[in-house]
Amino acid sequence: MKKYECTVCGYIYDPEKGDPDNGIAPGTAFEDLPDDWTCPECGVGKDDFEVVE
């Protein structure tokens, strides 16, 4: 699974870790995050994330 980086603040969403503070279990792919999920650091939506190469 690919990691994604917030283009606003640099937060890295790592699917192996998930986002447990916001109810996202480890192993959740970025594509499977709810549409209303936002960056836990700065609050922008999924559209502001890019794949980390």
N, C-alpha and C positions, 0 to 999 in steps of 0.2 A: 504494500500500500504506500502511496506517495504522501509526502509531507507537503503542506501548503503554508505559505508565508503571507501575513497581512502586509499589504503594500503601504499601509498608513503608519503602523507602529513597529513592524518587524516581528510580531508574535508568530511563532511557528506552531501550527496545528500538527501534532504527531498522532496518527491514528492508533499507534500502539499504546499510547497513554490515554487517548480520549480527552475529555474535558469533564472530569468527575464533579467538579464544583458546580457545573451547570447541567448535570444529569446525563452526560454523554459517556457511555461505558467504553473502557479500553477495547480496541479492536473495531471501532466504528470508523469506516472509511469517510473521507471528507464528502464524497458524493452522497452518502447516506445521512448526513446531518440534516436536521429539520430546516425547512426554508427560512424559518424565523431565527435560526441560530445566529449569534453575533460574536465578534471577537471579544474574548473575556478581558482583554487589556484596554481596548479603546472603543468598542461598541459598534464598529462598522459591520456591514453584512458580508455574506459569502462572496458577493461579486467583487469585493476588494481584496481577494486572496489569489495568489498565483502559485503554481506548482514549483517546488524547490527542486532544482536539477542536481 
